[in-house]
Amino acid sequence: MALSDHVSFADIETEYGLSEKEVKALMRDTLKPGSYRAWRKRVRTFGDRREHYK
């Protein structure tokens, strides 16, 4: 769910009980380093453009 651009961290927390910090740690542990960096960059970029993204 975290890889999807259409699911917010709040939705993930509601469904799975994982905070944003825990989701980021899980993604860091499970994705390859380059994939994690690309995901974080995408989340950060869209978050800067939209008020309610992730």
C-alpha positions as CSV (number, residue, x, y, z in Angstrom):
1,M,0.0,0.0,0.0
2,A,2.8,2.4,0.8
3,L,4.1,2.2,-2.8
4,S,0.8,3.4,-4.1
5,D,0.5,7.2,-4.7
6,H,-3.2,7.0,-3.9
7,V,-3.0,5.6,-0.3
8,S,-2.0,8.0,2.5
9,F,0.0,7.2,5.6
10,A,-3.2,7.8,7.6
11,D,-5.0,5.1,5.7
12,I,-2.2,2.7,6.3
13,E,-2.2,3.5,10.0
14,T,-6.0,3.0,10.2
15,E,-5.9,-0.4,8.5
16,Y,-2.6,-1.8,9.8
17,G,-1.8,0.3,12.9
18,L,1.6,1.4,11.6
19,S,2.7,4.9,12.0
20,E,4.4,6.9,9.2
21,K,7.7,6.4,10.9
22,E,7.1,2.6,11.1
23,V,6.1,2.4,7.5
24,K,9.3,4.2,6.4
25,A,11.4,1.9,8.5
26,L,9.6,-1.2,7.0
27,M,10.1,0.2,3.5
28,R,13.8,0.8,4.2
29,D,14.3,-2.8,5.4
30,T,12.4,-4.5,2.6
31,L,13.2,-2.4,-0.5
32,K,16.5,-2.2,-2.3
33,P,18.4,1.0,-1.3
34,G,17.9,2.6,-4.7
35,S,14.2,1.8,-4.7
36,Y,13.8,3.2,-1.2
37,R,15.5,6.4,-2.2
38,A,13.3,6.7,-5.3
39,W,10.1,6.1,-3.2
40,R,11.1,8.7,-0.6
41,K,11.9,11.2,-3.2
42,R,8.5,10.7,-4.9
43,V,6.7,10.9,-1.6
44,R,8.6,14.1,-0.6
45,T,8.1,15.7,-4.0
46,F,4.4,15.1,-4.2
47,G,4.0,16.1,-0.5
48,D,5.6,19.4,-1.3
49,R,3.1,20.0,-4.1
50,R,-0.1,18.7,-2.4
51,E,-1.2,19.5,1.1
52,H,-2.8,16.1,1.7
53,Y,-0.5,13.7,0.0
54,K,0.7,10.7,2.1
